[in-house]
Amino acid sequence: LFAWLLYPFTVLTHRLTSVRSPLLLFTAIGAVALLALTIPFRVQAQVYGNIFFATILLFIGLSEELIRLQRMADDPTGLSTSIG
């Protein structure tokens, strides 16, 4: 049922085990909670788009992680003074 979400969850789990990021932890917990709503409220949760919002939450978290990694690659010293 949620097999297409295995890859984002795999990447998220790998990043969580290698880097302790509060944003990634929040997105993982939020996505699992949204997907778990299918257990007690099967039809209602699907009507309100729990899978869609869990997917959006995962991709927002992973895209923020990619942006953070890109910034670290651009400025490995962490001494950037520019805003934005």
MIRO-491322 format. One record per atom (N, C-alpha, C, CB): residue in three letters; chain; atom name; x, y, z. Coordinates in steps of 0.02 Angstrom, whole numbers, plus 50000, padded with zeros to 5 digits. Glycine has a CB too. Example, Ala and Ser with C-alpha at 12.3 -4.5 7.8 and 13.67 -1.06 7.14 Angstrom:
2
  type  mol  atom     px     py     pz
   ALA    A     N  50660  49716  50390
   ALA    A    CA  50615  49775  50390
   ALA    A     C  50660  49835  50390
   ALA    A    CB  50565  49776  50452
   SER    A     N  50642  49888  50354
   SER    A    CA  50684  49947  50357
   SER    A     C  50645  50002  50394
   SER    A    CB  50704  49970  50286
//
This chain:
84
  type  mol  atom     px     py     pz
   LEU    A     N  50041  49940  50000
   LEU    A    CA  50000  50000  50000
   LEU    A     C  50043  50063  50000
   LEU    A    CB  49953  50000  50060
   PHE    A     N  50091  50067  50045
   PHE    A    CA  50135  50126  50049
   PHE    A     C  50205  50109  50023
   PHE    A    CB  50138  50153  50121
   ALA    A     N  50210  50062  49977
   ALA    A    CA  50275  50038  49955
   ALA    A     C  50316  50092  49920
   ALA    A    CB  50266  49979  49908
   TRP    A     N  50285  50139  49887
   TRP    A    CA  50322  50191  49852
   TRP    A     C  50353  50241  49902
   TRP    A    CB  50277  50228  49803
   LEU    A     N  50333  50239  49965
   LEU    A    CA  50364  50282  50016
   LEU    A     C  50424  50249  50049
   LEU    A    CB  50312  50300  50069
   LEU    A     N  50440  50187  50030
   LEU    A    CA  50497  50153  50061
   LEU    A     C  50563  50188  50046
   LEU    A    CB  50500  50081  50038
   TYR    A     N  50573  50213  49985
   TYR    A    CA  50635  50246  49969
   TYR    A     C  50645  50310  50009
   TYR    A    CB  50638  50261  49895
   PRO    A     N  50596  50355  50012
   PRO    A    CA  50606  50415  50054
   PRO    A     C  50617  50398  50128
   PRO    A    CB  50546  50462  50048
   PHE    A     N  50582  50348  50154
   PHE    A    CA  50592  50328  50223
   PHE    A     C  50661  50297  50233
   PHE    A    CB  50538  50278  50245
   THR    A     N  50686  50261  50183
   THR    A    CA  50753  50232  50188
   THR    A     C  50806  50287  50190
   THR    A    CB  50767  50185  50129
   VAL    A     N  50800  50336  50147
   VAL    A    CA  50847  50392  50147
   VAL    A     C  50842  50431  50212
   VAL    A    CB  50834  50439  50087
   LEU    A     N  50782  50443  50236
   LEU    A    CA  50771  50479  50298
   LEU    A     C  50801  50441  50357
   LEU    A    CB  50697  50491  50310
   THR    A     N  50791  50376  50360
   THR    A    CA  50819  50336  50414
   THR    A     C  50895  50336  50412
   THR    A    CB  50793  50264  50410
   HIS    A     N  50924  50331  50353
   HIS    A    CA  50996  50333  50347
   HIS    A     C  51024  50400  50371
   HIS    A    CB  51018  50321  50274
   ARG    A     N  50992  50455  50351
   ARG    A    CA  51014  50521  50373
   ARG    A     C  51005  50530  50449
   ARG    A    CB  50976  50576  50335
   LEU    A     N  50952  50502  50477
   LEU    A    CA  50941  50508  50549
   LEU    A     C  50993  50469  50588
   LEU    A    CB  50872  50484  50567
   THR    A     N  51016  50413  50562
   THR    A    CA  51066  50375  50598
   THR    A     C  51136  50405  50591
   THR    A    CB  51067  50303  50573
   SER    A     N  51148  50442  50536
   SER    A    CA  51214  50471  50528
   SER    A     C  51219  50542  50555
   SER    A    CB  51233  50471  50455
   VAL    A     N  51165  50580  50551
   VAL    A    CA  51163  50649  50574
   VAL    A     C  51101  50659  50617
   VAL    A    CB  51164  50700  50514
   ARG    A     N  51111  50685  50677
   ARG    A    CA  51054  50698  50722
   ARG    A     C  51023  50765  50705
   ARG    A    CB  51076  50696  50797
   SER    A     N  50973  50764  50662
   SER    A    CA  50941  50826  50640
   SER    A     C  50870  50828  50669
   SER    A    CB  50939  50830  50563
   PRO    A     N  50854  50880  50707
   PRO    A    CA  50787  50886  50735
   PRO    A     C  50733  50893  50681
   PRO    A    CB  50783  50945  50782
   LEU    A     N  50750  50926  50626
   LEU    A    CA  50701  50933  50572
   LEU    A     C  50684  50866  50541
   LEU    A    CB  50728  50981  50518
   LEU    A     N  50734  50825  50529
   LEU    A    CA  50721  50758  50501
   LEU    A     C  50683  50714  50549
   LEU    A    CB  50787  50725  50482
   LEU    A     N  50698  50720  50613
   LEU    A    CA  50661  50681  50663
   LEU    A     C  50588  50703  50665
   LEU    A    CB  50693  50689  50733
   PHE    A     N  50576  50768  50662
   PHE    A    CA  50508  50793  50660
   PHE    A     C  50470  50768  50599
   PHE    A    CB  50508  50870  50662
   THR    A     N  50502  50771  50541
   THR    A    CA  50468  50748  50480
   THR    A     C  50454  50673  50482
   THR    A    CB  50509  50766  50418
   ALA    A     N  50501  50634  50509
   ALA    A    CA  50490  50562  50514
   ALA    A     C  50432  50546  50560
   ALA    A    CB  50554  50527  50538
   ILE    A     N  50431  50578  50619
   ILE    A    CA  50377  50565  50667
   ILE    A     C  50310  50588  50639
   ILE    A    CB  50392  50600  50734
   GLY    A     N  50311  50647  50607
   GLY    A    CA  50249  50672  50577
   GLY    A     C  50222  50628  50522
   GLY    A    CB  50260  50742  50551
   ALA    A     N  50266  50605  50478
   ALA    A    CA  50244  50562  50423
   ALA    A     C  50218  50495  50448
   ALA    A    CB  50302  50551  50374
   VAL    A     N  50252  50466  50497
   VAL    A    CA  50229  50402  50524
   VAL    A     C  50162  50412  50560
   VAL    A    CB  50281  50373  50573
   ALA    A     N  50154  50467  50596
   ALA    A    CA  50091  50481  50630
   ALA    A     C  50034  50489  50580
   ALA    A    CB  50097  50543  50674
   LEU    A     N  50047  50525  50525
   LEU    A    CA  49995  50534  50475
   LEU    A     C  49977  50467  50442
   LEU    A    CB  50018  50584  50421
   LEU    A     N  50027  50426  50429
   LEU    A    CA  50013  50361  50398
   LEU    A     C  49978  50314  50448
   LEU    A    CB  50077  50328  50373
   ALA    A     N  49992  50323  50512
   ALA    A    CA  49961  50280  50563
   ALA    A     C  49887  50297  50573
   ALA    A    CB  49997  50287  50629
   LEU    A     N  49866  50356  50551
   LEU    A    CA  49795  50373  50555
   LEU    A     C  49751  50326  50514
   LEU    A    CB  49784  50445  50533
   THR    A     N  49782  50292  50467
   THR    A    CA  49744  50244  50426
   THR    A     C  49720  50185  50467
   THR    A    CB  49787  50220  50368
   ILE    A     N  49754  50170  50521
   ILE    A    CA  49734  50112  50562
   ILE    A     C  49666  50123  50595
   ILE    A    CB  49788  50097  50615
   PRO    A     N  49656  50176  50635
   PRO    A    CA  49590  50184  50666
   PRO    A     C  49538  50216  50621
   PRO    A    CB  49597  50225  50729
   PHE    A     N  49560  50261  50576
   PHE    A    CA  49513  50298  50534
   PHE    A     C  49529  50284  50461
   PHE    A    CB  49515  50373  50549
   ARG    A     N  49516  50225  50438
   ARG    A    CA  49539  50204  50372
   ARG    A     C  49513  50248  50315
   ARG    A    CB  49518  50133  50360
   VAL    A     N  49449  50254  50309
   VAL    A    CA  49421  50291  50253
   VAL    A     C  49428  50366  50264
   VAL    A    CB  49347  50273  50243
   GLN    A     N  49414  50390  50324
   GLN    A    CA  49417  50462  50338
   GLN    A     C  49487  50490  50328
   GLN    A    CB  49393  50477  50409
   ALA    A     N  49538  50454  50351
   ALA    A    CA  49607  50478  50343
   ALA    A     C  49626  50481  50270
   ALA    A    CB  49655  50432  50381
   GLN    A     N  49604  50433  50231
   GLN    A    CA  49620  50433  50160
   GLN    A     C  49583  50488  50123
   GLN    A    CB  49605  50365  50129
   VAL    A     N  49522  50501  50145
   VAL    A    CA  49483  50555  50114
   VAL    A     C  49517  50622  50125
   VAL    A    CB  49411  50557  50142
   TYR    A     N  49544  50633  50185
   TYR    A    CA  49577  50696  50200
   TYR    A     C  49649  50698  50177
   TYR    A    CB  49574  50709  50274
   GLY    A     N  49674  50647  50146
   GLY    A    CA  49739  50648  50114
   GLY    A     C  49799  50635  50159
   GLY    A    CB  49748  50712  50082
   ASN    A     N  49792  50588  50204
   ASN    A    CA  49848  50574  50250
   ASN    A     C  49910  50551  50213
   ASN    A    CB  49828  50522  50302
   ILE    A     N  49903  50513  50160
   ILE    A    CA  49961  50490  50122
   ILE    A     C  49993  50548  50085
   ILE    A    CB  49940  50434  50072
   PHE    A     N  49953  50591  50057
   PHE    A    CA  49978  50650  50021
   PHE    A     C  50018  50695  50068
   PHE    A    CB  49921  50689  49989
   PHE    A     N  49989  50710  50126
   PHE    A    CA  50023  50755  50172
   PHE    A     C  50084  50723  50204
   PHE    A    CB  49974  50777  50227
   ALA    A     N  50083  50657  50214
   ALA    A    CA  50143  50623  50239
   ALA    A     C  50198  50626  50187
   ALA    A    CB  50126  50549  50257
   THR    A     N  50181  50619  50124
   THR    A    CA  50230  50623  50070
   THR    A     C  50259  50694  50065
   THR    A    CB  50198  50603  50004
   ILE    A     N  50216  50743  50068
   ILE    A    CA  50239  50813  50065
   ILE    A     C  50285  50827  50124
   ILE    A    CB  50179  50861  50066
   LEU    A     N  50268  50803  50183
   LEU    A    CA  50310  50813  50242
   LEU    A     C  50378  50781  50233
   LEU    A    CB  50276  50786  50304
   LEU    A     N  50380  50720  50206
   LEU    A    CA  50443  50686  50194
   LEU    A     C  50486  50724  50144
   LEU    A    CB  50431  50616  50169
   PHE    A     N  50456  50746  50089
   PHE    A    CA  50495  50779  50038
   PHE    A     C  50518  50849  50060
   PHE    A    CB  50455  50784  49974
   ILE    A     N  50479  50883  50101
   ILE    A    CA  50501  50947  50128
   ILE    A     C  50561  50937  50173
   ILE    A    CB  50444  50982  50166
   GLY    A     N  50557  50887  50217
   GLY    A    CA  50614  50873  50261
   GLY    A     C  50676  50853  50224
   GLY    A    CB  50595  50819  50309
   LEU    A     N  50669  50811  50174
   LEU    A    CA  50727  50789  50135
   LEU    A     C  50755  50846  50092
   LEU    A    CB  50709  50730  50091
   SER    A     N  50712  50889  50066
   SER    A    CA  50737  50945  50026
   SER    A     C  50773  50995  50070
   SER    A    CB  50680  50979  49988
   GLU    A     N  50749  51006  50131
   GLU    A    CA  50785  51050  50177
   GLU    A     C  50853  51021  50195
   GLU    A    CB  50743  51062  50241
   GLU    A     N  50857  50956  50201
   GLU    A    CA  50921  50923  50215
   GLU    A     C  50969  50931  50156
   GLU    A    CB  50910  50848  50230
   LEU    A     N  50943  50926  50095
   LEU    A    CA  50985  50937  50036
   LEU    A     C  51010  51009  50032
   LEU    A    CB  50947  50919  49972
   ILE    A     N  50967  51056  50049
   ILE    A    CA  50987  51126  50049
   ILE    A     C  51042  51138  50101
   ILE    A    CB  50926  51173  50062
   ARG    A     N  51034  51107  50160
   ARG    A    CA  51083  51114  50213
   ARG    A     C  51150  51084  50191
   ARG    A    CB  51059  51080  50277
   LEU    A     N  51148  51026  50159
   LEU    A    CA  51209  50994  50134
   LEU    A     C  51242  51036  50080
   LEU    A    CB  51193  50925  50108
   GLN    A     N  51203  51067  50037
   GLN    A    CA  51231  51110  49985
   GLN    A     C  51265  51170  50015
   GLN    A    CB  51176  51132  49936
   ARG    A     N  51234  51200  50065
   ARG    A    CA  51265  51258  50099
   ARG    A     C  51331  51238  50132
   ARG    A    CB  51217  51288  50150
   MET    A     N  51332  51178  50162
   MET    A    CA  51394  51155  50193
   MET    A     C  51448  51142  50141
   MET    A    CB  51380  51091  50234
   ALA    A     N  51428  51118  50083
   ALA    A    CA  51477  51105  50029
   ALA    A     C  51503  51170  50001
   ALA    A    CB  51445  51063  49974
   ASP    A     N  51461  51221  49996
   ASP    A    CA  51482  51286  49970
   ASP    A     C  51529  51322  50018
   ASP    A    CB  51422  51329  49955
   ASP    A     N  51518  51313  50084
   ASP    A    CA  51558  51348  50134
   ASP    A     C  51578  51297  50189
   ASP    A    CB  51518  51408  50165
   PRO    A     N  51629  51258  50176
   PRO    A    CA  51648  51205  50224
   PRO    A     C  51672  51232  50292
   PRO    A    CB  51701  51162  50194
   THR    A     N  51693  51295  50295
   THR    A    CA  51717  51322  50359
   THR    A     C  51660  51344  50403
   THR    A    CB  51763  51380  50347
   GLY    A     N  51601  51356  50374
   GLY    A    CA  51544  51378  50414
   GLY    A     C  51549  51451  50434
   GLY    A    CB  51538  51336  50475
   LEU    A     N  51592  51489  50401
   LEU    A    CA  51602  51559  50418
   LEU    A     C  51565  51607  50373
   LEU    A    CB  51676  51575  50417
   SER    A     N  51515  51584  50340
   SER    A    CA  51477  51626  50293
   SER    A     C  51440  51680  50332
   SER    A    CB  51428  51584  50251
   THR    A     N  51447  51742  50308
   THR    A    CA  51413  51798  50341
   THR    A     C  51354  51823  50301
   THR    A    CB  51461  51855  50352
   SER    A     N  51342  51793  50243
   SER    A    CA  51286  51816  50202
   SER    A     C  51221  51788  50230
   SER    A    CB  51295  51795  50128
   ILE    A     N  51168  51827  50222
   ILE    A    CA  51102  51806  50245
   ILE    A     C  51063  51786  50183
   ILE    A    CB  51065  51863  50286
   GLY    A     N  51036  51724  50186
   GLY    A    CA  50995  51701  50131
   GLY    A     C  51035  51666  50083
   GLY    A    CB  50960  51756  50098
//
